[in-house]
Structures are given as C-alpha cells and as structure tokens.
Amino acid sequence: MKPTRLDELSDGIFAIVMTILVFDIRVPELSTHVSNMELWSALQNIIPSFLSYILAFAMLFTYWRAHHFFVSVYAKNINVRLTNINALFFLFVGLVPFSASLLGRHSENRLAIIIFGANAILIGLCLYWMRNYIINSEYLKNGEITKHDLYGSTVRTLVPVFFSILAIILCFYNKQLSLTLLTCAVLFNFSQTSTILFHKILRRFMRIFKMKEWEYFEEE
C-alpha cells in the first residue's frame, strides 16, 4: 500500500471531524422579535462552546499537519503495523468532537477538563509512536532525517502532551490555569517560534544545572 492511500484517509477523517465540531454551536432559540440586549445575552451563553470549537479545531489542524508530515514525508512505504497505529490514532481523533463539546458545555467541571486533556494526550502519544515506528522500523523506507529534524519533531509532538498532563494535574487546584495550559498545548505548534523559544529555554536550563547538552546543541 502506498502512503498516499493513508494520507487520503487521513484527509477525509480530519475533514469530517473538523466539520462535526461546529454542529455543537447552535443559534439561540429566541422569539422573532428580540432586542439586541436579549440576543447578546443569549450569545454570551454559547461563548464557551465557541471557544472550545476554536481550541479543538486548532488542535486537529496541527495534528493533521503533523500526521501528513510523518506519513508523507518521513515514510516512503507503509505496512500493516503502521496502518494499525494509524487506526488507533484516528480512533482518538474521532473522539475530539465529544471531548470538545463536553469542555464547552462544562468548562468549570474538572472531569470535562480531564477528558479533553486525556484525549489530546492520547492523540499526541499515538503520533509519537507512529513517528518512532516509521523512523526505526526495518520494514519501512524513509528519507534522510537529520538530528535537527528529529529533535524538532520530538519537541513539537511531546511538549503539547506535557502541557496537557500538567493541565490535568493543575485542574485540581486552579481550573482557569488548567484551561490556559490546554490552550498553550494546542497553540504551541502554530509557529516555529515556539520550538525555537523552547530550545533556548531548555539549553539555558541545561547550562545552569551543568547538564550534558544533546548532540543537536553541540552541532550548532
């Protein structure tokens, strides 16, 4: 099977799931003749659902982009094991409309935050598993991958997972801070600046504590 088949399936699944997200945002049911204040008040009630839609859409977009990169750029062929890993990845992607809807309707509920965060963690871990299998499998061919690229993909895949884990822990103490961390987990991969900033902070941290720097750092 060619990687393009898996890529096409990915495009279809992500397109459907990202479209389903908007179904949870419903126009308020009001009378025909309603004042501006009444309409505004009703619209304020759906703001949490709208924000969860934006958050989930952004998360799916970054994971779609990462999946495309790993399957289409890294992998030159695919096998049954890789398709099975993808099946698990798509399973958790398909749950995003549910976890996002739950978060939008019950953003002050700790369990809703935990479920959305766990969903993000499972997707990220599946993606990381997929990438490692593509790189290390003796049955798959892949293009030349530099240490710089390997480091960058590791950071972009695992930092959002770390933020989501931290958000779940913090939701027991401060729900607003937890939601902020979930937002950071999603927005982290929107710009290369985030990876560069993380790299600088990590490098400074390793120098402060006199830790041995990775080969990636030494190459620069």
ROSE-4610 file (N, C-alpha, C; in Angstrom, 1 decimal, always signed):
// ROSE-4610
residu = [M/M/M/K/K/K/P/P/P/T/T/T/R/R/R/L/L/L/D/D/D/E/E/E/L/L/L/S/S/S/D/D/D/G/G/G/I/I/I/F/F/F/A/A/A/I/I/I/V/V/V/M/M/M/T/T/T/I/I/I/L/L/L/V/V/V/F/F/F/D/D/D/I/I/I/R/R/R/V/V/V/P/P/P/E/E/E/L/L/L/S/S/S/T/T/T/H/H/H/V/V/V/S/S/S/N/N/N/M/M/M/E/E/E/L/L/L/W/W/W/S/S/S/A/A/A/L/L/L/Q/Q/Q/N/N/N/I/I/I/I/I/I/P/P/P/S/S/S/F/F/F/L/L/L/S/S/S/Y/Y/Y/I/I/I/L/L/L/A/A/A/F/F/F/A/A/A/M/M/M/L/L/L/F/F/F/T/T/T/Y/Y/Y/W/W/W/R/R/R/A/A/A/H/H/H/H/H/H/F/F/F/F/F/F/V/V/V/S/S/S/V/V/V/Y/Y/Y/A/A/A/K/K/K/N/N/N/I/I/I/N/N/N/V/V/V/R/R/R/L/L/L/T/T/T/N/N/N/I/I/I/N/N/N/A/A/A/L/L/L/F/F/F/F/F/F/L/L/L/F/F/F/V/V/V/G/G/G/L/L/L/V/V/V/P/P/P/F/F/F/S/S/S/A/A/A/S/S/S/L/L/L/L/L/L/G/G/G/R/R/R/H/H/H/S/S/S/E/E/E/N/N/N/R/R/R/L/L/L/A/A/A/I/I/I/I/I/I/I/I/I/F/F/F/G/G/G/A/A/A/N/N/N/A/A/A/I/I/I/L/L/L/I/I/I/G/G/G/L/L/L/C/C/C/L/L/L/Y/Y/Y/W/W/W/M/M/M/R/R/R/N/N/N/Y/Y/Y/I/I/I/I/I/I/N/N/N/S/S/S/E/E/E/Y/Y/Y/L/L/L/K/K/K/N/N/N/G/G/G/E/E/E/I/I/I/T/T/T/K/K/K/H/H/H/D/D/D/L/L/L/Y/Y/Y/G/G/G/S/S/S/T/T/T/V/V/V/R/R/R/T/T/T/L/L/L/V/V/V/P/P/P/V/V/V/F/F/F/F/F/F/S/S/S/I/I/I/L/L/L/A/A/A/I/I/I/I/I/I/L/L/L/C/C/C/F/F/F/Y/Y/Y/N/N/N/K/K/K/Q/Q/Q/L/L/L/S/S/S/L/L/L/T/T/T/L/L/L/L/L/L/T/T/T/C/C/C/A/A/A/V/V/V/L/L/L/F/F/F/N/N/N/F/F/F/S/S/S/Q/Q/Q/T/T/T/S/S/S/T/T/T/I/I/I/L/L/L/F/F/F/H/H/H/K/K/K/I/I/I/L/L/L/R/R/R/R/R/R/F/F/F/M/M/M/R/R/R/I/I/I/F/F/F/K/K/K/M/M/M/K/K/K/E/E/E/W/W/W/E/E/E/Y/Y/Y/F/F/F/E/E/E/E/E/E/E/E/E]
num = [1/1/1/2/2/2/3/3/3/4/4/4/5/5/5/6/6/6/7/7/7/8/8/8/9/9/9/10/10/10/11/11/11/12/12/12/13/13/13/14/14/14/15/15/15/16/16/16/17/17/17/18/18/18/19/19/19/20/20/20/21/21/21/22/22/22/23/23/23/24/24/24/25/25/25/26/26/26/27/27/27/28/28/28/29/29/29/30/30/30/31/31/31/32/32/32/33/33/33/34/34/34/35/35/35/36/36/36/37/37/37/38/38/38/39/39/39/40/40/40/41/41/41/42/42/42/43/43/43/44/44/44/45/45/45/46/46/46/47/47/47/48/48/48/49/49/49/50/50/50/51/51/51/52/52/52/53/53/53/54/54/54/55/55/55/56/56/56/57/57/57/58/58/58/59/59/59/60/60/60/61/61/61/62/62/62/63/63/63/64/64/64/65/65/65/66/66/66/67/67/67/68/68/68/69/69/69/70/70/70/71/71/71/72/72/72/73/73/73/74/74/74/75/75/75/76/76/76/77/77/77/78/78/78/79/79/79/80/80/80/81/81/81/82/82/82/83/83/83/84/84/84/85/85/85/86/86/86/87/87/87/88/88/88/89/89/89/90/90/90/91/91/91/92/92/92/93/93/93/94/94/94/95/95/95/96/96/96/97/97/97/98/98/98/99/99/99/100/100/100/101/101/101/102/102/102/103/103/103/104/104/104/105/105/105/106/106/106/107/107/107/108/108/108/109/109/109/110/110/110/111/111/111/112/112/112/113/113/113/114/114/114/115/115/115/116/116/116/117/117/117/118/118/118/119/119/119/120/120/120/121/121/121/122/122/122/123/123/123/124/124/124/125/125/125/126/126/126/127/127/127/128/128/128/129/129/129/130/130/130/131/131/131/132/132/132/133/133/133/134/134/134/135/135/135/136/136/136/137/137/137/138/138/138/139/139/139/140/140/140/141/141/141/142/142/142/143/143/143/144/144/144/145/145/145/146/146/146/147/147/147/148/148/148/149/149/149/150/150/150/151/151/151/152/152/152/153/153/153/154/154/154/155/155/155/156/156/156/157/157/157/158/158/158/159/159/159/160/160/160/161/161/161/162/162/162/163/163/163/164/164/164/165/165/165/166/166/166/167/167/167/168/168/168/169/169/169/170/170/170/171/171/171/172/172/172/173/173/173/174/174/174/175/175/175/176/176/176/177/177/177/178/178/178/179/179/179/180/180/180/181/181/181/182/182/182/183/183/183/184/184/184/185/185/185/186/186/186/187/187/187/188/188/188/189/189/189/190/190/190/191/191/191/192/192/192/193/193/193/194/194/194/195/195/195/196/196/196/197/197/197/198/198/198/199/199/199/200/200/200/201/201/201/202/202/202/203/203/203/204/204/204/205/205/205/206/206/206/207/207/207/208/208/208/209/209/209/210/210/210/211/211/211/212/212/212/213/213/213/214/214/214/215/215/215/216/216/216/217/217/217/218/218/218/219/219/219/220/220/220]
x = [+0.8/+0.0/+0.9/+0.5/+1.2/+0.8/+1.8/+1.4/+0.3/+0.1/-0.9/-2.3/-2.5/-3.8/-4.1/-3.1/-3.3/-3.4/-2.8/-2.9/-4.3/-4.8/-6.2/-7.2/-7.0/-7.9/-7.8/-6.6/-6.4/-7.2/-7.0/-7.7/-9.2/-9.7/-11.2/-11.7/-10.9/-11.3/-11.2/-10.1/-9.9/-11.0/-11.3/-12.3/-13.7/-14.0/-15.3/-15.4/-14.3/-14.3/-14.3/-13.5/-13.4/-14.7/-15.5/-16.8/-17.8/-17.8/-18.7/-18.6/-17.4/-17.1/-18.1/-18.4/-19.3/-20.7/-21.1/-22.5/-23.0/-22.0/-22.3/-22.6/-22.3/-22.6/-23.9/-25.0/-26.3/-26.8/-27.5/-28.1/-29.1/-29.1/-30.0/-31.5/-32.3/-33.7/-34.4/-34.7/-35.4/-36.6/-37.4/-38.6/-38.1/-39.0/-38.6/-38.2/-39.0/-38.8/-38.0/-36.7/-35.9/-35.0/-34.8/-34.0/-32.5/-31.7/-30.2/-29.6/-30.1/-29.6/-30.0/-31.2/-31.6/-30.8/-30.5/-29.7/-28.3/-27.7/-26.4/-26.2/-27.2/-27.2/-27.3/-28.1/-28.2/-26.9/-26.2/-25.0/-23.9/-23.9/-22.9/-22.9/-24.1/-24.2/-23.5/-23.3/-22.6/-21.1/-20.6/-19.2/-18.3/-18.6/-17.7/-17.7/-18.8/-18.9/-18.1/-18.2/-17.4/-15.9/-15.5/-14.1/-13.6/-14.4/-13.9/-13.8/-14.7/-14.7/-13.3/-13.0/-11.7/-10.5/-10.6/-9.5/-9.3/-10.5/-10.4/-10.1/-10.6/-10.2/-8.7/-8.2/-6.7/-5.9/-6.4/-5.7/-5.7/-6.8/-7.0/-6.1/-6.1/-5.3/-3.8/-3.3/-1.9/-1.6/-2.5/-2.3/-2.4/-3.3/-3.4/-2.1/-1.6/-0.3/+0.8/+0.9/+2.0/+1.9/+0.6/+0.4/+0.8/+0.4/+0.8/+2.3/+3.0/+4.5/+5.1/+4.6/+5.2/+5.0/+3.7/+3.3/+3.8/+3.7/+4.0/+5.5/+6.1/+7.5/+8.5/+8.2/+9.1/+9.0/+7.8/+7.6/+7.5/+8.2/+8.2/+7.3/+7.0/+6.0/+5.4/+4.3/+3.6/+3.4/+3.1/+2.8/+1.6/+1.3/+0.1/+0.2/+1.4/+1.6/+1.4/+1.9/+1.8/+0.3/-0.4/-1.9/-2.6/-2.2/-2.9/-2.6/-1.4/-1.1/-2.0/-2.1/-3.0/-4.4/-4.9/-6.3/-6.5/-5.6/-5.7/-5.6/-4.8/-4.7/-6.0/-6.6/-7.8/-9.0/-8.9/-9.9/-10.0/-8.9/-8.8/-9.1/-8.8/-9.1/-10.6/-11.3/-12.8/-13.5/-12.8/-13.4/-13.3/-12.6/-12.4/-13.7/-14.7/-16.0/-16.7/-16.6/-17.2/-16.5/-15.2/-14.4/-14.5/-14.5/-14.6/-16.0/-17.0/-18.4/-18.6/-18.0/-18.1/-17.4/-16.2/-15.5/-16.2/-16.8/-17.6/-18.8/-19.5/-20.7/-20.4/-19.3/-19.0/-17.5/-17.1/-15.7/-15.3/-16.3/-15.9/-15.9/-16.1/-16.1/-14.8/-14.2/-12.9/-12.8/-13.9/-13.9/-13.9/-14.6/-14.6/-13.2/-12.4/-11.1/-10.2/-10.4/-9.6/-9.8/-11.1/-11.4/-10.8/-10.9/-10.3/-8.8/-8.2/-6.8/-6.3/-7.0/-6.6/-6.7/-7.8/-7.9/-6.7/-6.3/-5.1/-3.9/-3.7/-2.5/-2.5/-3.6/-3.6/-3.3/-3.9/-3.6/-2.1/-1.5/-0.1/+0.8/+0.5/+1.3/+1.2/+0.0/-0.1/+0.7/+0.7/+1.5/+3.0/+3.4/+4.8/+5.2/+4.3/+4.6/+4.7/+3.8/+3.8/+5.1/+5.6/+6.8/+8.0/+8.1/+9.2/+9.2/+8.0/+7.9/+8.4/+8.0/+8.4/+10.0/+10.5/+12.0/+12.8/+12.3/+13.1/+12.8/+11.6/+11.2/+12.2/+12.5/+13.4/+12.6/+11.3/+10.4/+10.0/+10.2/+9.8/+11.0/+10.8/+11.9/+11.5/+12.5/+12.2/+13.4/+13.1/+14.1/+15.1/+16.1/+17.1/+16.5/+16.7/+16.2/+17.4/+17.6/+18.7/+18.4/+19.4/+19.2/+18.4/+18.6/+17.8/+16.3/+16.0/+14.6/+14.0/+14.8/+14.4/+14.1/+15.0/+14.8/+13.5/+13.4/+12.2/+10.9/+10.8/+9.6/+9.3/+10.3/+10.1/+9.5/+10.1/+9.6/+8.2/+7.9/+6.5/+5.5/+5.9/+5.0/+4.8/+5.8/+5.7/+5.5/+5.9/+5.6/+4.1/+3.2/+1.8/+1.3/+1.8/+1.5/+1.8/+3.0/+3.5/+2.5/+2.2/+1.3/-0.1/-0.5/-1.9/-1.8/-0.8/-0.6/-0.6/+0.2/+0.3/-1.1/-1.8/-3.2/-4.1/-4.0/-4.9/-4.5/-3.3/-2.8/-3.3/-3.1/-3.5/-5.0/-5.8/-7.2/-7.8/-7.0/-7.5/-7.2/-6.4/-6.1/-6.6/-6.5/-6.9/-7.4/-8.7/-9.3/-8.9/-8.9/-8.6/-7.2/-6.2/-4.8/-4.7/-5.5/-5.5/-6.0/-7.1/-7.6/-6.6/-5.8/-4.8/-3.7/-3.3/-2.3/-2.7/-4.0/-4.5/-4.5/-4.8/-4.7/-3.3/-2.3/-0.9/-0.5/-1.0/-0.7/-1.1/-2.3/-2.8/-2.0/-1.8/-1.2/+0.3/+0.9/+2.4/+2.9/+2.2/+2.7/+2.3/+1.7/+1.2/+2.4/+3.5/+4.6/+5.9/+6.9/+8.2/+8.8/+8.4/+8.9/+8.8/+7.7/+7.5/+8.6/+8.9/+10.0/+11.3/+11.6/+12.9/+13.0/+11.9/+11.9/+12.1/+11.4/+11.6/+13.0/+13.6/+15.0/+15.9/+15.7/+16.6/+16.4/+15.2/+14.9/+15.5/+15.4/+15.9/+17.5/+18.1/+19.5/+20.0/+19.4/+19.8/+19.6/+18.5/+18.3/+19.4/+19.9/+20.9/+22.2/+22.5/+23.7/+23.8/+22.6/+22.5/+22.8/+22.2/+22.4/+23.6/+24.4/+25.6/+25.3/+24.3/+23.9/+24.6/+24.9/+25.5/+24.5/+24.9/+24.0/+23.9/+22.7/+22.4/+23.3/+23.5/+24.3/+23.7/+22.4/+21.7/+22.3/+22.5/+23.0/+24.5/+25.2/+26.6/+26.9/+26.0/+26.2/+26.0/+25.4/+25.1/+26.4]
y = [-1.2/+0.0/+1.3/+2.2/+3.5/+4.5/+5.3/+6.3/+7.2/+7.4/+8.4/+7.9/+6.5/+6.0/+6.4/+6.2/+6.6/+8.1/+8.8/+10.3/+10.7/+10.1/+10.4/+10.1/+8.9/+8.5/+9.6/+10.0/+11.0/+12.3/+12.7/+14.0/+13.9/+12.7/+12.5/+12.5/+11.8/+11.7/+13.1/+13.8/+15.1/+16.1/+16.0/+16.9/+16.7/+15.4/+15.1/+15.6/+15.2/+15.5/+17.0/+17.8/+19.2/+19.9/+19.3/+19.8/+19.5/+18.3/+18.0/+18.9/+19.4/+20.3/+21.5/+22.0/+23.2/+23.0/+21.7/+21.4/+21.6/+21.7/+21.9/+23.4/+24.3/+25.7/+26.0/+26.2/+26.3/+27.8/+28.2/+29.6/+29.6/+30.5/+30.6/+30.6/+29.8/+29.8/+30.9/+32.0/+33.1/+33.5/+34.3/+34.8/+35.6/+35.8/+36.5/+38.0/+38.6/+40.0/+40.0/+40.2/+40.2/+41.4/+41.9/+43.1/+42.7/+43.7/+43.5/+43.0/+43.5/+43.1/+41.6/+41.2/+39.8/+38.9/+39.3/+38.5/+38.4/+39.5/+39.5/+38.6/+38.6/+37.8/+36.3/+36.0/+34.6/+34.2/+35.1/+34.7/+34.5/+35.2/+35.1/+33.6/+33.0/+31.7/+30.6/+30.9/+29.9/+30.3/+31.3/+31.6/+30.4/+29.7/+28.6/+27.5/+27.3/+26.3/+26.8/+28.1/+28.7/+28.6/+28.9/+28.8/+27.4/+26.4/+25.0/+24.6/+25.1/+24.8/+25.3/+26.5/+27.1/+26.2/+25.9/+25.1/+23.8/+23.1/+21.7/+21.8/+22.8/+22.9/+23.2/+24.0/+24.3/+23.1/+22.3/+21.1/+20.1/+19.9/+18.9/+19.4/+20.7/+21.2/+20.9/+21.1/+20.9/+19.4/+18.5/+17.1/+16.6/+17.1/+16.8/+17.1/+18.3/+18.7/+17.8/+17.4/+16.6/+15.2/+14.7/+13.3/+13.3/+14.3/+14.4/+14.4/+15.1/+15.2/+13.8/+13.1/+11.8/+10.8/+10.7/+9.7/+9.9/+11.2/+11.5/+11.9/+12.5/+13.0/+12.0/+11.5/+10.5/+9.2/+8.6/+7.3/+7.2/+6.3/+6.1/+4.9/+4.1/+3.0/+2.7/+1.9/+1.6/+0.1/-0.4/-1.8/-1.9/-3.1/-3.4/-2.8/-2.9/-2.3/-0.8/-0.1/+1.3/+1.7/+0.9/+1.2/+1.0/+0.0/-0.3/+0.9/+1.4/+2.5/+3.7/+3.9/+5.0/+4.8/+3.5/+3.3/+3.7/+3.5/+3.9/+5.5/+6.0/+7.5/+8.1/+7.6/+8.1/+7.8/+6.8/+6.5/+7.6/+8.1/+9.2/+10.5/+10.7/+11.9/+12.0/+10.9/+10.9/+11.2/+11.1/+11.5/+13.0/+13.7/+15.1/+15.9/+15.7/+16.5/+16.2/+15.0/+14.7/+15.4/+15.3/+15.9/+17.4/+18.0/+19.4/+19.9/+19.2/+19.6/+19.5/+18.5/+18.4/+19.5/+19.9/+21.0/+22.3/+22.5/+23.7/+23.9/+22.8/+22.9/+22.9/+22.3/+22.2/+22.6/+23.8/+24.2/+24.4/+24.5/+24.7/+23.3/+22.3/+20.9/+20.3/+19.8/+19.2/+18.0/+17.2/+15.9/+16.3/+17.3/+17.7/+18.1/+18.8/+19.2/+18.0/+17.1/+15.8/+15.0/+14.9/+14.1/+14.8/+16.1/+16.8/+16.6/+16.9/+16.8/+15.3/+14.3/+12.9/+12.6/+13.2/+13.0/+13.5/+14.7/+15.4/+14.6/+14.0/+13.2/+12.0/+11.3/+10.0/+10.2/+11.3/+11.6/+11.9/+12.7/+13.0/+11.8/+10.9/+9.7/+8.8/+8.7/+7.8/+8.4/+9.7/+10.4/+10.1/+10.2/+10.0/+8.5/+7.6/+6.2/+6.0/+6.6/+6.5/+7.0/+8.1/+8.7/+7.8/+7.3/+6.4/+5.1/+4.6/+3.3/+3.6/+4.7/+5.0/+5.1/+5.8/+6.0/+4.8/+3.9/+2.8/+1.5/+1.4/+0.1/-0.4/-1.6/-2.2/-2.5/-2.4/-2.8/-1.6/-0.4/+0.8/+1.6/+2.2/+3.1/+4.5/+5.3/+6.7/+7.5/+8.8/+9.7/+10.1/+10.8/+11.2/+12.2/+11.8/+12.6/+13.1/+14.4/+14.9/+15.0/+15.1/+15.2/+16.5/+17.5/+18.7/+18.5/+17.8/+17.5/+16.5/+15.6/+14.6/+15.3/+16.2/+17.0/+17.8/+18.5/+19.4/+18.7/+17.5/+16.8/+16.2/+15.8/+15.3/+16.4/+17.6/+18.8/+19.1/+19.2/+19.6/+18.5/+17.3/+16.2/+16.1/+16.1/+15.8/+17.0/+18.2/+19.4/+19.6/+19.5/+19.6/+18.5/+17.3/+16.2/+16.5/+17.1/+17.5/+18.6/+19.6/+20.7/+20.1/+19.1/+18.6/+17.8/+17.0/+16.3/+17.3/+18.3/+19.4/+20.0/+20.3/+20.9/+20.0/+18.7/+17.7/+17.8/+17.8/+17.9/+19.2/+20.3/+21.7/+21.9/+21.1/+21.3/+21.0/+20.3/+20.0/+21.2/+22.2/+23.4/+24.7/+24.8/+26.0/+25.7/+25.7/+25.3/+26.3/+27.6/+28.6/+28.4/+28.2/+28.0/+26.7/+25.7/+24.4/+24.6/+25.4/+25.7/+26.5/+27.4/+28.2/+27.3/+26.3/+25.4/+24.5/+24.1/+23.3/+24.2/+25.4/+26.3/+26.5/+26.6/+26.6/+25.3/+24.2/+22.9/+22.9/+23.5/+23.5/+24.5/+25.6/+26.7/+26.6/+25.7/+25.5/+25.3/+24.5/+24.1/+25.0/+26.1/+27.0/+27.8/+27.9/+28.7/+28.1/+28.2/+27.6/+28.4/+29.6/+30.4/+29.7/+29.0/+28.2/+27.2/+26.5/+25.5/+26.1/+27.2/+27.9/+28.4/+29.0/+29.5/+28.4/+27.2/+26.1/+25.6/+25.6/+25.2/+26.1/+27.4/+28.3/+28.2/+28.0/+27.8/+26.5/+25.4/+24.1/+24.2/+24.9/+25.0/+25.8/+26.8/+27.6/+26.8/+26.1/+25.2/+24.2/+23.6/+22.5/+23.1/+24.4/+25.0/+25.5/+25.9/+26.4/+25.2/+24.0/+22.9/+22.0/+22.5/+21.8/+20.4/+20.3/+19.0/+18.9/+17.7/+17.5/+17.8/+18.6/+19.0/+17.9/+17.9/+16.9/+17.2/+16.2/+16.4/+17.5/+17.6/+18.7/+20.1/+20.3/+21.6/+21.8/+20.7/+20.8/+21.0/+20.7/+20.8/+22.3/+23.1/+24.5/+25.3]
z = [+0.0/+0.0/+0.0/-0.8/-0.9/+0.2/+0.7/+1.7/+1.3/+0.0/-0.4/+0.0/+0.0/+0.4/+1.9/+2.7/+4.1/+4.3/+3.5/+3.5/+3.1/+2.1/+1.7/+2.7/+3.4/+4.5/+5.6/+5.9/+7.0/+6.6/+5.4/+5.0/+5.1/+4.8/+4.9/+6.3/+7.2/+8.6/+9.3/+9.1/+9.7/+9.2/+7.9/+7.3/+8.0/+8.1/+8.7/+10.2/+11.0/+12.4/+12.6/+11.8/+12.0/+11.6/+10.7/+10.3/+11.4/+12.0/+13.1/+14.3/+14.5/+15.7/+15.7/+14.6/+14.5/+14.8/+14.7/+15.0/+16.4/+17.3/+18.7/+19.0/+18.0/+18.2/+17.6/+18.3/+17.8/+18.0/+17.1/+17.2/+18.3/+19.2/+20.4/+19.9/+20.5/+20.2/+20.9/+20.2/+20.7/+19.8/+20.3/+19.6/+18.4/+17.4/+16.2/+16.5/+17.3/+17.7/+19.0/+18.9/+20.2/+20.2/+21.3/+21.4/+21.3/+21.0/+20.9/+22.2/+23.3/+24.6/+24.9/+24.5/+24.7/+23.9/+22.6/+21.7/+22.2/+22.7/+23.1/+24.4/+25.2/+26.4/+26.1/+25.1/+24.6/+24.0/+23.2/+22.5/+23.6/+24.7/+25.7/+26.3/+26.3/+26.8/+26.0/+24.7/+23.8/+23.6/+24.3/+24.1/+24.5/+25.6/+26.0/+24.9/+24.3/+23.2/+22.0/+21.7/+20.6/+20.8/+22.0/+22.4/+22.3/+22.8/+22.7/+21.2/+20.4/+19.0/+18.4/+18.7/+18.2/+18.7/+19.9/+20.5/+19.9/+19.7/+19.1/+17.6/+16.9/+15.5/+15.3/+16.2/+16.1/+16.4/+17.4/+17.8/+16.6/+16.0/+14.9/+13.7/+13.5/+12.3/+12.5/+13.7/+14.0/+13.9/+14.4/+14.3/+12.9/+12.1/+10.7/+10.0/+10.2/+9.6/+10.0/+11.3/+11.7/+11.2/+11.1/+10.5/+9.1/+8.3/+6.9/+6.8/+7.6/+7.5/+7.8/+8.8/+9.2/+8.1/+7.7/+6.7/+5.3/+4.9/+3.5/+3.3/+4.3/+4.1/+4.7/+5.9/+6.5/+5.8/+5.8/+5.3/+3.7/+3.2/+1.7/+1.3/+2.3/+2.2/+3.5/+3.5/+4.8/+4.8/+6.1/+6.2/+7.2/+7.5/+8.4/+9.7/+10.3/+11.7/+11.7/+10.7/+10.6/+10.4/+9.6/+9.4/+10.7/+11.5/+12.8/+13.8/+13.8/+14.7/+14.2/+12.9/+12.4/+12.8/+12.8/+13.2/+14.6/+15.5/+16.9/+17.0/+16.2/+16.1/+15.7/+14.6/+14.1/+15.1/+15.8/+16.9/+17.9/+18.3/+19.3/+18.7/+17.4/+16.7/+16.6/+16.3/+16.2/+17.5/+18.6/+19.9/+20.2/+19.4/+19.7/+19.8/+18.8/+18.9/+20.3/+20.8/+22.1/+23.2/+23.3/+24.4/+24.3/+23.1/+22.9/+23.3/+23.0/+23.3/+24.8/+25.5/+26.9/+27.6/+27.1/+27.7/+27.5/+26.3/+26.0/+26.9/+27.2/+28.0/+29.5/+29.9/+31.3/+31.6/+31.1/+31.3/+32.7/+33.6/+35.0/+35.7/+35.0/+35.6/+35.4/+36.5/+36.5/+35.5/+35.6/+34.8/+33.3/+32.9/+31.4/+31.0/+31.9/+31.5/+31.4/+32.3/+32.3/+31.0/+30.6/+29.4/+28.2/+28.1/+26.9/+26.9/+28.1/+28.2/+27.9/+28.4/+28.1/+26.6/+26.0/+24.5/+23.8/+24.1/+23.5/+23.7/+25.0/+25.3/+24.5/+24.4/+23.6/+22.2/+21.6/+20.2/+20.0/+20.9/+20.8/+21.0/+21.9/+22.1/+20.9/+20.4/+19.1/+18.0/+17.9/+16.8/+17.1/+18.3/+18.6/+18.4/+18.7/+18.5/+16.9/+16.2/+14.7/+14.2/+14.6/+14.1/+14.4/+15.7/+16.0/+15.2/+15.0/+14.2/+12.8/+12.2/+10.8/+10.8/+11.8/+11.7/+12.0/+13.0/+13.4/+12.8/+12.1/+11.6/+10.4/+10.5/+9.4/+8.1/+8.3/+7.1/+6.3/+6.9/+6.2/+5.6/+4.5/+4.0/+4.3/+4.6/+4.9/+4.4/+4.1/+3.6/+4.7/+4.3/+5.2/+6.2/+7.5/+8.6/+9.5/+9.5/+10.3/+11.8/+12.6/+14.0/+14.4/+13.6/+13.8/+13.6/+12.5/+12.2/+13.3/+13.7/+14.7/+16.0/+16.4/+17.7/+17.6/+16.4/+16.2/+16.3/+15.6/+15.7/+17.0/+17.8/+19.1/+20.0/+19.9/+20.7/+20.4/+19.1/+18.6/+19.0/+19.1/+19.4/+20.9/+21.7/+23.1/+24.0/+23.6/+24.5/+24.7/+23.7/+23.9/+24.8/+24.8/+25.6/+27.1/+27.3/+28.6/+29.2/+28.4/+28.8/+29.2/+28.4/+28.7/+30.0/+30.3/+31.5/+32.7/+32.5/+33.6/+33.8/+32.7/+32.8/+33.6/+33.4/+34.2/+35.7/+36.0/+37.4/+38.0/+37.3/+37.8/+37.9/+37.2/+37.3/+38.7/+39.5/+40.9/+41.8/+41.3/+42.1/+41.5/+40.2/+39.5/+38.1/+37.9/+36.6/+35.5/+35.8/+34.8/+34.3/+35.2/+34.8/+34.0/+34.4/+33.6/+32.2/+32.0/+30.7/+29.9/+30.5/+29.9/+29.3/+30.1/+29.7/+28.5/+28.6/+27.4/+26.2/+26.3/+25.1/+24.6/+25.6/+25.2/+24.5/+25.0/+24.4/+22.9/+22.6/+21.3/+20.4/+20.9/+20.1/+19.9/+20.7/+20.6/+19.2/+18.5/+17.1/+16.0/+16.3/+15.2/+14.6/+15.4/+14.9/+15.3/+14.4/+14.6/+15.8/+16.1/+17.2/+18.5/+18.7/+19.9/+20.1/+19.1/+19.2/+19.4/+18.8/+19.0/+20.4/+20.9/+22.3/+23.3/+23.0/+23.9/+23.9/+22.7/+22.6/+23.4/+23.3/+24.1/+25.6/+26.0/+27.5/+28.0/+27.2/+27.5/+27.6/+26.6/+26.6/+27.8/+28.1/+29.3/+30.5/+30.6/+31.8/+32.0/+30.9/+30.9/+31.3/+30.9/+31.2/+32.7/+33.2/+34.6/+35.5/+35.2/+36.0/+35.6/+34.6/+34.2/+33.7/+32.9/+32.3/+31.0/+30.6/+29.3/+28.2/+27.2/+26.1/+25.1/+24.4/+23.4/+22.2/+21.4/+20.1/+19.3/+19.3/+18.5/+18.9/+20.2/+20.6/+20.2/+20.3/+20.0/+18.5/+17.7/+16.2/+15.8/+16.6/+16.3/+16.4]
